Amino acid sequence: MLPSLAGDIQIGRRFKTRYPLRLSASYRTRNCSGAGQTINVSSNGVFLACEHHLKPGVTIELGIEWPFLLDGDVPLQLALRGQIVRVEGPHCGIALVQHRFRTAKRKAFAAHAGRQN
């Protein structure tokens, strides 16, 4: 297997490609909620920069603002649930348990799009 420019992580004997995606995210654990930004994403996990110092073993729910529109018109959010498996300062690695796309509210999406311009 050739190495990827995006970086690879080893999980057991398998390698998963990390994609360097900087996307706005909101998160919630049992004890706190906040905003963050993805650093990279793979099919099994997310590396997230976040406002709080989170601890390994904690269950986390993420909402990531997806950069593409459904049918060119409807904003999407990637909803994830996982477990924090490592912490490096303000960053945490999250192993994914469940994911799904859902439509996002237009107001929130428009406000976010306005901040980026």
Sequence and secondary structure as in RCSB ss.txt:
>XXXX:A:sequence
MLPSLAGDIQIGRRFKTRYPLRLSASYRTRNCSGAGQTINVSSNGVFLACEHHLKPGVTIELGIEWPFLLDGDVP
LQLALRGQIVRVEGPHCGIALVQHRFRTAKRKAFAAHAGRQN
>XXXX:A:secstr
    TT EEEETTEEEE B    EEEEE SS EEEEEEEEE SSEEEEEESS   TT EEEEEEE SS BTTTB 
EEEEEEEEEEEEETTEEEEEEEEEEEEE  HHHHHHHHHHH 
